[in-house]
Amino acid sequence: MMNKNNKNNELAKRWEDSGMTLAGYAAQRHIPLGGTFELTPRCNLKCKMCYIRLDKPQMDQIGREKTAKEWIKLAEEAIESGMLNLLITGGEPLLYTDFAEIYTALTTMGFIITLNTNATLITPKIVKLFKKYPPTATNVTLYGASQETYASICGNPDTFDATIKGLEVLREVPTVLEIRTTFIQDNQHELNRIRELANQYTKSFAINIIVNKAVRGAYSDVESCRLTPAQMFDLSRKNSEYYRALNSETEFALEKNMDTDNHVQAKDYGFDLPPKIITCLAAKSMCWITWDGKMLPCGSFTSPYTLPFEEGFKAAWDRLPGLFEDIRLPQECLDCEYADGKCSNCPAILQTETGSFDHISPYICEIAKERAKRYNNSTTK
């Protein structure tokens, strides 16, 4: 099992490296190589830092979930427009009533599918489906290494055991498994235990240390629970040191920090394309379709958006970049000493943190300062 996992993760790493180049190539031609279908904002967990979760009454005030027929039709249009990589997410996508119908249709169309799930709803029926049509990759969120931590973060201690059970049955599915953890005050003390638990199932462990505010009508309590910039970089350093010590010629592991350093090698991948305000591949070769039918550059945006279910996928995709032509970063950001690549700021983060594109985010500013301080300290040693 270990050798097979190593081989799968080596293949995943190679695909990730080549995939970035392919995505940059697609961006230069405005081909929607990668997309996300956010089937539902509903979730059976109530994580205090979740940026998207909605209850049914909240959803009814905003819109409605799209039907399986509507998603399948949109997927057919998307693949005709050049989409290859497709992320299926939520909320918890397995809560979507007709998940099996949509999933089967998408896999038989030929998409390279990645599934985001909390693994608590992996039933024998789902396992049977995944054995027949395995997702290329499966990302499982693991919020802690104990019932106590799951109770604190997710609101229900029993969901820890459900997650572990889900990971156990996923062993039967030939998919590249990645376990991801978002760290906040409640679980930062469990880094080693979470990683040790994750490594029982996969050598691919990704951490998220930046937690932004909720979007599109959702509510979260991130300001009271997210890490301070110093805590963020301390945790990231500890995790990186672990993997540097682990990796050798005979041992292979993947470790990711999901911090969005969009400035890194941006021009090498063709990111310096319209709309230039967005310095990643969003709206260039990537897009996000929300549960209620909006096309956004990525899931962190609230607006502006197009309506692919109404105007057609290609028309919505072609119109999307132009909506951002007149958006500018605040002058304070443009004049900032960290504007040369030391800040991972972007319009999506500004909108999420401040509610507009016109105001700076003190939280993001503090992260940039901490990053610069640590970079300067490392280069002067």
Secondary structure, 3 states (H helix, E strand, C coil): CHHHHHHHHHHHHHHHHHHHHHHHHHHHCCCCCEEEEECCCCCCCCCCCCCCCCCHHHHHHHCCCCCHHHHHHHHHHHHHCCCCEEEEECCCHHHCCCHHHHHHHHHHHCCEEEEEECCCCCCHHHHHHHHHCCCCEEEEECCCCCHHHHHHHHCCCHHHHHHHHHHHHHCCCCCEEEEEEECECCCHHHHHHHHHHHCCCCCEEEEECCCCCCCCCCCCCHHHHECCHHHHHHHHHHHHHHHHHHCCCCCCCEEEECCCCCCCCCHHHCCCCCCCCCCCCECCCEEEECCCCCEECCCCCCCCCECHHHHCHHHHHHHCHHHHCCCCCCHHHHHCCCCCCCCCCCHHHHHHHHCCCCCCCHHHHHHHHHHHHHHHHHHHC
